[in-house]
Amino acid sequence: MTLIKSISGIRGTIGGAPGNALTPLDVVKFTSAFGQWVINKTGNKKIVIGRDARISGEMVRNLVVGTLQGLGIDVIDLDLSTTPTVEVAVPLENAGGGIILTASHNPKQWNALKLLNNKGEFISSADGQEVLDIAEKSAVEYADVDSLGSYKLDHTYVDKHIELILALPLVDVEAIKNANFKVVVDAVNSTGGIFVPKLLKALGVETIHELYCTPDGKFPHNPEPLAEHLTELSKTVVGKKADLGISVDPDVDRLVFMSEDGNLFGEEYTLVAVADYVLKHQKGNTVSNLSSTRALQDVTESHGGEYNAAAVGEVNVVEKMKATNAVIGGEGNGGVIYPESHYGRDALVGIALFLTHLAKFGKSISVLRSTYPEYHISKNKITLTAEMDIDSLMQKIQEKYQKQPINTIDGVRIEFDKQWVHLRRSNTEPIIRIYSEGSSETVADALANKIISDFKEMI
């Protein structure tokens, strides 16, 4: 059993002993702390919640609702929803914050409380630490019987979110409709099964083959949208002679596409393609995290913009986007952040922008993919003993490659012309994660192996 208490939220497996998993007592404890933080921070006693379709969602929702009401907080419950939809709803409801009940791409035994501020954005590191401090000190005061919070169930936000997407200037419904796309959707039996087909229909897509779109939380495969988990989507796209496939994770903030030939477009290239389209019409800068493909930088510079890298984590990407006035950004895991809509990863916005781009491109999705720089990322790790000084090892790596461009805002990233390697230490175990990118898998693997060899020599 696992319970991970971090500044970005509380994540854990269902069942087990309190403090060692996401038990009902833990849900109440951390919901209480967040609710108290919202009251302390904003004085606003209203919180929006929503959940993905995982099996434990209703149970966790009931605990969260009762706890917030016990604090005197009015609850707006979007019920089965998506992370970006809750993010959109918080400011529209003039709420003090939001809670999304989802463990994102984690397997079915997991659930989590993802915490939003009054702008509908993930809380900052400092704010997250305040929430953890409140939980640790039990610095919570519940309301008396005459001051309990109210409860409202609101199922209108699927339509409201889609309407906002259709109103974006760069979303061309007519172009998408005229393209007459045939699309297969794999929503891993979560809320994407509700939202994605409805969005596609609103965009004028008439032929939609739904694959695992029943929102019952019974994930038919590992819910992380990676190539090895999407074999059925690949077969269905080819078998149905579809133009493309779409896959989202359980809370619909990650987005990947399948080409008509059954090959994955590449999760790293979701953001690259959307950024390419946006930058053609909206000059500006871009941001992604340090572990994302260099292709975004290449595309950005080809449009005359400036690319900046942020530390890993959505809140860090958003902060860098605001600081650099980026018009598009996100993460290489298929996360698209389009400020014209809101500052949060949004697969629904990504779908609308990508389909517009593909429709105007006028050729197949595989041809579109071939127009972008070819890079490959290799992901590895080194397991060390707890006694080893990881900081010292990281410093030695910096010294060895001091003549190369180095970025240390989040671990150590070393650039070798258009290749790079990014080393990050784990916060929970003695592991150094190593991400490397090159013009081919062989080049990326060789770069990672070189760094791993360096570590072994130093050890």
C-alpha positions in Angstrom: 0.0 0.0 0.0 1.2 3.5 -0.8 0.4 7.1 0.2 2.3 9.9 -1.4 1.9 13.3 0.3 3.3 16.0 -2.0 3.0 19.7 -2.6 0.9 19.0 -5.7 -1.7 16.7 -4.0 -2.3 13.5 -2.2 -2.0 10.2 -4.1 -2.3 6.7 -2.9 -3.7 3.2 -3.2 -7.1 2.3 -1.9 -7.3 0.2 1.2 -4.9 -0.7 4.0 -3.9 1.1 7.2 -4.3 4.9 7.7 -1.2 6.8 6.9 0.1 4.0 4.6 -2.5 4.3 1.9 -5.4 6.5 0.7 -7.8 5.3 3.3 -11.1 7.2 4.3 -9.3 8.7 7.2 -6.6 10.1 5.0 -9.1 11.4 2.5 -10.8 13.3 5.3 -7.6 14.5 6.8 -6.2 16.1 3.6 -9.5 17.3 2.4 -9.9 19.1 5.7 -6.5 20.6 5.4 -7.1 21.9 1.9 -10.5 23.2 2.7 -9.1 25.1 5.7 -6.3 26.4 3.5 -8.8 27.8 1.0 -10.7 29.5 3.7 -7.5 31.0 5.2 -6.2 32.1 1.8 -9.3 33.4 0.1 -12.1 33.6 2.7 -14.2 32.0 -0.1 -16.2 29.1 1.1 -16.9 27.5 -2.2 -15.0 24.6 -3.8 -15.6 22.8 -7.2 -15.0 19.1 -7.3 -15.0 16.5 -10.1 -13.8 13.0 -10.6 -12.7 10.5 -13.2 -14.5 7.2 -13.5 -12.3 4.9 -11.5 -14.0 2.4 -9.2 -13.2 4.2 -5.9 -14.3 7.6 -7.2 -17.8 7.6 -5.8 -16.6 6.5 -2.3 -13.9 9.2 -2.3 -16.3 11.8 -3.6 -18.7 11.2 -0.8 -16.0 11.6 1.8 -14.7 14.8 0.2 -18.2 16.3 -0.1 -19.1 15.6 3.6 -15.8 16.9 4.8 -16.0 20.2 2.9 -19.6 20.7 4.1 -18.4 20.1 7.6 -16.0 23.0 7.2 -18.9 25.2 6.1 -17.9 25.1 2.5 -20.4 25.0 -0.4 -19.6 22.2 -2.8 -20.2 22.4 -6.6 -19.9 18.7 -7.8 -19.3 18.2 -11.5 -19.5 14.4 -10.9 -17.9 12.5 -13.8 -15.7 15.1 -15.3 -12.1 15.8 -16.4 -9.2 17.6 -14.9 -9.3 20.5 -17.4 -13.1 20.8 -17.0 -12.8 21.3 -13.3 -10.0 23.8 -14.0 -12.3 25.8 -16.3 -15.2 25.6 -13.8 -13.4 27.0 -10.7 -13.1 30.6 -12.0 -16.5 30.5 -13.7 -18.1 29.5 -10.4 -16.1 32.2 -8.6 -14.9 29.4 -6.3 -12.0 29.5 -3.8 -10.4 26.3 -5.2 -11.0 23.0 -6.7 -10.3 19.3 -6.1 -10.1 16.7 -8.9 -10.5 13.1 -7.7 -8.2 11.3 -10.0 -4.9 9.4 -10.0 -4.3 10.4 -13.6 -2.6 7.6 -15.5 -2.1 5.3 -12.5 -3.8 1.9 -12.4 -7.2 1.3 -10.9 -6.2 0.7 -7.3 -5.0 4.3 -7.1 -6.8 7.5 -6.5 -5.8 11.1 -5.5 -6.8 14.6 -4.6 -5.4 17.0 -7.1 -5.6 20.6 -5.7 -6.5 23.8 -7.6 -6.3 27.5 -6.5 -9.0 30.0 -7.2 -7.7 30.5 -10.7 -8.3 26.9 -11.5 -4.6 26.2 -11.6 -2.6 23.7 -9.6 -1.5 25.2 -6.3 2.1 26.4 -6.0 4.9 24.6 -4.1 4.6 27.1 -1.3 0.8 26.7 -1.1 1.1 23.0 -1.2 3.5 23.0 1.7 1.0 25.1 3.7 -1.7 22.5 3.1 0.6 19.7 4.3 1.5 21.8 7.4 -2.2 22.3 8.2 -2.7 18.5 7.8 0.3 17.7 10.0 -0.8 20.1 12.8 -4.5 19.3 12.5 -5.0 23.1 12.4 -8.6 22.7 11.2 -11.8 24.2 12.6 -15.1 22.7 11.5 -18.4 24.6 11.2 -21.3 24.5 13.7 -24.6 22.9 12.7 -26.1 26.2 11.5 -23.1 26.9 9.3 -22.7 23.7 7.3 -21.9 24.0 3.6 -24.4 23.3 0.8 -24.2 20.8 -2.0 -25.0 21.2 -5.7 -24.7 18.6 -8.4 -23.9 20.3 -11.8 -23.7 18.2 -15.0 -23.7 21.2 -17.4 -19.9 21.7 -17.6 -19.3 19.1 -20.3 -21.3 21.4 -22.6 -19.9 24.6 -21.2 -16.3 23.4 -21.7 -17.0 22.3 -25.3 -18.7 25.7 -26.0 -15.6 27.5 -24.8 -13.4 25.3 -27.0 -15.6 25.9 -30.1 -15.3 29.7 -29.5 -11.5 29.7 -29.7 -10.5 31.7 -32.8 -8.0 29.0 -33.9 -10.6 26.2 -33.8 -12.2 25.9 -37.3 -15.3 23.7 -37.0 -16.1 24.1 -40.7 -12.6 22.9 -41.8 -12.9 19.9 -39.5 -16.4 19.0 -40.8 -15.3 19.3 -44.4 -12.3 17.0 -43.8 -14.8 14.2 -43.0 -12.5 12.5 -40.6 -13.0 8.9 -39.5 -11.8 8.7 -35.9 -11.3 5.9 -33.3 -11.4 6.9 -29.6 -9.8 4.9 -26.8 -10.9 6.5 -23.5 -9.8 3.6 -21.3 -13.3 3.4 -19.8 -13.1 6.7 -18.0 -14.6 10.1 -18.5 -12.9 10.7 -21.8 -15.6 8.3 -23.1 -18.2 11.0 -22.3 -16.3 14.1 -23.2 -14.2 13.1 -26.3 -17.0 11.7 -28.5 -19.3 14.6 -27.6 -16.5 17.1 -28.5 -15.9 15.3 -31.8 -19.5 15.5 -32.7 -19.6 19.2 -31.9 -16.6 19.6 -34.2 -18.5 18.0 -37.1 -16.9 14.6 -37.0 -19.6 12.1 -38.0 -17.7 8.8 -38.1 -16.6 7.9 -34.5 -15.6 4.4 -33.5 -15.7 4.2 -29.7 -13.2 1.8 -28.1 -13.4 1.5 -24.3 -15.7 4.5 -23.8 -17.9 3.1 -21.1 -17.1 5.2 -18.0 -17.1 2.4 -15.4 -13.5 2.6 -14.3 -12.7 -0.9 -15.5 -9.5 -0.1 -17.3 -9.1 -2.6 -20.1 -5.3 -2.0 -20.3 -2.7 0.1 -18.5 -4.3 3.6 -18.5 -1.1 5.4 -19.4 -1.4 6.3 -23.1 1.8 4.7 -24.3 2.4 2.7 -27.6 2.7 -0.6 -25.8 -0.7 -0.1 -24.1 -2.6 1.0 -27.3 -2.2 -2.1 -29.5 -6.0 -2.5 -29.7 -6.4 1.1 -30.8 -3.7 0.5 -33.5 -5.5 -2.5 -34.8 -8.9 -0.8 -34.8 -7.6 2.3 -36.7 -6.2 0.1 -39.4 -9.2 -2.3 -39.5 -11.7 0.5 -39.7 -9.6 2.4 -42.2 -9.8 5.4 -40.0 -7.9 8.6 -40.6 -6.6 8.7 -37.0 -7.0 7.4 -33.5 -7.2 9.4 -30.3 -6.3 8.2 -26.8 -6.5 10.1 -23.5 -5.7 9.1 -19.9 -8.4 8.7 -17.3 -8.7 12.4 -16.4 -8.3 13.7 -20.0 -5.2 15.9 -19.6 -2.9 13.8 -21.7 -3.4 13.3 -25.4 -1.9 11.0 -28.0 -2.8 10.3 -31.6 -2.5 7.2 -33.7 -1.7 7.6 -37.4 -3.8 5.9 -40.1 -1.1 3.3 -40.6 -1.4 2.1 -37.0 1.8 3.8 -35.7 1.7 6.2 -32.8 2.1 9.8 -33.8 4.3 10.1 -30.7 3.2 11.6 -27.3 6.1 14.0 -27.5 4.8 15.3 -30.9 1.3 16.1 -29.7 2.5 19.4 -28.3 4.9 19.9 -31.2 2.1 19.7 -33.8 -0.3 21.8 -31.9 2.4 24.4 -31.3 3.3 24.4 -35.0 -0.3 25.3 -35.8 -0.7 27.9 -33.1 2.6 29.6 -34.0 1.5 29.9 -37.7 -1.3 32.1 -36.6 -0.2 33.6 -33.3 3.4 34.6 -33.1 5.1 34.1 -29.7 7.1 31.9 -27.4 6.8 28.3 -26.2 7.6 26.4 -23.0 8.0 22.7 -22.2 9.7 20.9 -19.4 13.4 19.8 -19.4 12.6 16.2 -20.3 10.6 17.0 -23.4 11.7 16.8 -27.0 13.9 19.3 -28.7 11.5 19.3 -31.6 9.4 22.0 -29.9 12.4 24.3 -29.8 13.2 23.7 -33.5 9.6 24.4 -34.5 9.4 27.5 -32.3 12.5 29.0 -33.7 11.4 28.2 -37.3 8.4 30.5 -36.6 10.6 33.2 -35.1 9.7 32.5 -31.5 11.7 31.8 -28.4 11.7 28.5 -26.6 12.2 28.2 -22.8 12.5 25.1 -20.6 10.9 24.7 -17.2 11.4 22.3 -14.4 9.3 19.1 -14.6 5.8 19.6 -13.3 2.7 21.3 -14.7 2.8 24.2 -12.2 6.4 24.9 -13.2 5.6 24.9 -16.9 2.7 27.3 -16.2 4.9 29.7 -14.2 7.5 29.8 -17.0 4.8 30.3 -19.6 3.5 33.3 -17.7 7.0 34.7 -17.2 7.8 34.5 -20.9 4.4 35.3 -22.3 4.3 31.9 -24.1 1.3 31.4 -26.4 1.5 27.6 -26.2 3.3 25.2 -24.0 3.0 21.9 -22.1 4.7 18.7 -21.4 6.1 15.9 -23.7 3.7 13.4 -22.2 0.9 14.6 -24.5 0.0 17.6 -22.3 -1.1 20.7 -24.2 -1.5 24.1 -22.3 -3.1 26.8 -24.4 -3.4 30.1 -22.4 -6.1 31.4 -24.8 -8.3 28.8 -23.1 -6.8 28.3 -19.6 -3.5 27.5 -17.9 -3.9 23.8 -17.6 -3.2 20.6 -19.7 -6.3 20.0 -21.7 -6.7 17.1 -24.1 -10.0 18.5 -25.4 -8.4 21.8 -26.5 -5.6 19.8 -27.9 -7.9 17.7 -30.0 -9.8 20.7 -31.4 -6.5 22.5 -32.4 -4.9 19.4 -33.8 -7.9 18.4 -36.0 -8.0 22.0 -37.3 -4.3 21.8 -38.1 -4.7 18.4 -39.8 -7.8 19.5 -41.8 -6.0 22.6 -43.1 -2.8 20.5 -43.8 -4.9 18.4 -46.1 -2.8 15.3 -46.0 -2.6 12.2 -43.8 -1.5 12.4 -40.2 1.5 10.2 -41.0 2.6 12.8 -43.6 2.1 15.6 -41.1 4.4 13.7 -38.7 7.1 13.4 -41.3 7.3 17.2 -41.5 8.7 17.5 -38.0 12.3 17.0 -36.8 13.0 13.3 -35.9 14.1 12.8 -32.4 13.9 9.8 -30.0 13.9 9.8 -26.2 15.4 7.1 -24.1 14.3 6.7 -20.4 16.6 4.9 -18.0 17.4 5.0 -14.3 20.3 4.1 -11.9 19.5 2.5 -8.6 21.9 3.5 -5.8 22.2 2.5 -2.2 20.8 4.8 0.4 24.2 5.5 1.8 25.5 7.0 -1.5 25.8 10.8 -1.8 23.6 11.5 -4.8 24.2 15.2 -4.6 28.0 14.6 -4.8 27.6 12.3 -7.8 25.5 14.9 -9.6 28.1 17.6 -8.9 30.8 15.3 -10.3 28.8 14.8 -13.5 28.5 18.6 -13.9 32.2 19.0 -13.4 33.0 16.3 -16.0 30.8 18.1 -18.6 31.4 21.7 -17.6 32.3 22.7 -21.1 28.8 21.8 -22.3 25.7 23.9 -21.9 24.2 22.8 -18.5 20.8 23.6 -16.9 20.4 23.0 -13.2 16.9 24.3 -12.5 15.7 20.7 -12.1 18.4 18.2 -11.6 21.1 18.4 -14.4 20.5 18.7 -18.1 23.5 18.6 -20.4 23.3 19.6 -24.0 25.4 18.1 -26.8 24.6 20.1 -29.9 21.0 18.9 -30.7 21.3 16.0 -28.3 20.7 16.2 -24.5 20.6 14.2 -21.3 18.6 15.1 -18.2 19.3 13.6 -14.8 16.8 13.9 -12.0 17.0 12.4 -8.5 13.9 10.7 -7.1 12.3 12.3 -4.1 11.1 9.0 -2.7 13.9 6.5 -3.3 17.7 6.3 -4.1 17.2 6.5 -7.8 18.6 8.9 -10.5 16.3 9.0 -13.6 18.1 9.5 -16.8 16.3 10.9 -19.9 18.3 11.3 -23.1 17.4 12.4 -26.6 19.1 11.9 -30.0 18.4 11.7 -33.7 17.7 8.0 -33.4 17.0 5.4 -30.7 20.6 4.2 -31.0 22.0 7.6 -30.4 19.7 8.3 -27.5 20.5 4.9 -25.9 24.3 5.5 -26.4 24.1 8.8 -24.7 22.3 7.4 -21.7 24.7 4.5 -21.5 27.6 6.9 -21.5 26.2 8.7 -18.5 25.4 5.5 -16.7 29.0 4.4 -17.3 30.3 7.7 -15.9 28.2 7.1 -12.7 29.5 3.6 -12.3 33.1 4.8 -12.5 32.4 7.5 -10.0 30.8 5.1 -7.6 
